[in-house]
């Protein structure tokens, strides 16, 4: 339970929810986090459907920056999904992102020390609709590329209004992630530029070696595709001076 608090405090990234205290009270563990005002990306998508590519890029840049920082600290989030991406009402930066719930993150190196893998070998932990193929198979050696796949699913949903695979049964979803090619996002949203769709398809490669090599690479590829394909700036005027923390 306290892995999340310790890890988040070590990273100290502006796009990761801040943990202000943790401990025990009355024999029960607790974590105190900052109060956030706004809505989750899940709620936003349920309300408006698909987002335009520029809005998606603004959210992606911040998520990639936060999760990339976690990767630098030896963490794999393992549960990236719209419900864990919070869009804050910020007076200067609309939709300022806070990534939530590092509670099931795999800690491979914390404070410079090796940590034991607290997840049993072969266990499947995560949200099936957003899990990478290797995560679906219970691979005990997950690395950062699993998060790249999960973020690819989130991006797909942002620009099309639906996930690449839909099924009521978790087992069916797992089989799709492992075996089925996702429908090209441009086939769901014909207005989506081909360059943008190609970035998403690469993030969703079954073999992790064929995905982007880092969150930074995914971020840069998506922003470049949006900037070259869509009219108007990626950043609104009141965010022109905002530079997200480096991945």
N, C-alpha and C positions, 0 to 999 in steps of 0.2 A: 504493500500500500504506500509506503513512504518512498519507494523508488521514484515515483513521479515527482514528488516534492523535491527530492535531492537533485534529480536530473534537471528539472526546470530551473532550479536555483543556480545550478552550475552553468547552464547555457546563457541565461539572462538576455534573451532576445526580445526586442520590442513587439514582435508579432507572435509571441508565445505568451499564453495567459500567465500572469504573475502569481506566484505562491508567496504569501506573506507570512505564514506560520504553519507549523504542523506539530503534532505531539499526541498525548493521550489525555483524556478527561473522563473520569468515572470508569476507567478500565476500557474505554473505547478510543480507537485512533481517530484523529481528525486532521483535515487539511483546510486551511483558510486561503481562499483565492480572491483576487481583485473582483470588484463588482463591475460587470459589463452591461452596457445598455445598447440594444440593437436587436438583431435577429441572426439566427444561424443561416448558413447558405442553404440548408435543407428547407427552411421556412421560406426563404426568398424564392427558390425554384418552385416550390409548391404554389406560391402566390402569383408569380409572373411567367412561369414556364422557362423557356430558353433565354439566355442572356446574349447580348451582342458580343462579337469578338473582342472589342476594346474593353468592355466591362469585365469580360472573362480574363483578359490579360492582366488587368489591374489586380484582380484577386489572385491569379496564379503567381504573379511576381512576389507577392507577400508570403503566400504559402510556401513557395519554393525557397525563399530566403530563410524562413523559420525552420523548415524541415531540413534544409541543407545545413544549417547551423547544428541541428541535432545530430546529423550524420557526422559532422566534424567532431562531435563529442562521443562518438561510438554508439549512437542510438539509432534504432530503426523504429519508427512510430508504430507501424503494423495495423493501424486502424484509421487511416485517412479516409474521410467521407464527409459529405456536406454537413452532417450533424455535428461534426467536430471542427468546423470552420465557422467562426463567429464574425459577423460583419458589424462593427461598432459604429454608433452614431458619433462621429468625431467632428468638431467644429471646423477643422481645417482640411481633413482628409476623409472624404466620404468613403464609407465601406472600408475603414481601417481594420485589417484582419487580425484576429487572435486565433491561433491554433490551440485546440483544447485536447484534453484527455491523452496524456502520455502514460496512462495507467498500465497498459499492456506492452509498452515499448520494451524491446529487447535491448538490454544494456550490455554492450560488449566491452566497454572501457569507461569507467566512471572515476573521475579524479585521478586518472593515470594508473589505476589498478584494474587488473582483470577481474571480472565478475562472473560468477557461475551462471549458467543458463538456467533460469528458474522455471522455464517451461519444459514439460516433459517431452522427450524426443517423440516425434510423430504426432504431437497434439496440434489441433487446428484451432487457432485463436484469431478472432477478427470478425469482420462483418462480411458474409459471403458475397454480397453484391459488389464489393469493392476489393476483394482479395486477389493477389497475384496468383498465377498458376502454381508457383513453388510453395506459396503459403497454403493454397488449397490442398496440396499434397503433403502438408505437414513437414516440410523441409526444416530441419533443425538449424540449418546454416543460412538463414535468411540474411540478406544484406540490403543496402540502401536501394538497390534496384527494384526491390519489392514495393517500396514506397513510390517509386517512379511509376510503376504500373497502376497502383491505386490512385495516384493523382491523375493519371491518364484517364481513368474511369470518371473521375470527378470533372475533368475538363470536357470529356465527351458529353456528360450530362448537362454541363453549363451551356454548351453551344447548340445542343440538339433538343434539350428538354426531356431526355430519357437516357437511361443507362444502356450500355451496349448489349447487355443480356438481362432479360426479364423472365423470372420464373417464381412460382410460389414456393416450390420446394428448394431448400438449401442445397440438397444433393444435386439437383439439376443445375443450379447456378454454378456449383463447383465444377461439374463436368464441362459446362460451357467455357469457363475460364481456362480449363486445362486443354480442351480439344477444339472448340469451335472458333472460327475466325469471326471477329466482330463485324457487323455491317459497317461499311464505310460511313463515317459521320456525314459526308456530303450526300449520301443517299437518304438520310433522314432529314437533313436540312439542306436543300439544294442551293440556298443562298450562301452557304458557307464557302469561303474561298478554298480552292484545292490545296494551296500551300498550308493553310491552317489545318485542314483535314489530314494532310500527310504527317504533320508533327504529332497529332493525336494517335494515328495509326502506329507510328514508331514507338511511342510510349507504351502501347498495348501489345508489343511483340511477346509471343509466348516464351521465347528464349531470352533470358535476361541479358545475355551478351549482346543482343541485337537492339536493346533499348538505349536510351541516352546514357552517357557515362556518368552524369551527375545531375543534380537539380539545377545547377547553374546552366548546363548545356540545354536542358529542357526549357528552362525559362527563356534563355536567349533565342532559341529556335522559334518558340511560340511568339514572342514579342516581335521578332523580325518578320515572321510570316504575316502577323496582323498588320504591322506598320506598312508593309509593302503591298498589301492586298485590300485594305479597308480605308475608305476616306476618313479624314479627320485625325486628330492626334490620339495616341494611345492614352495619354494622361490628360485630364481636364485642366483648364487654366489654373484653378486653385490648387492643383497638385504639381504644377510645373517645376516647383523647387524641391519637391519631395523626392529624395533618393532612398529607396529601401536599403536596409542593411545588407551587406554583401552575403551571398550564399556561402 
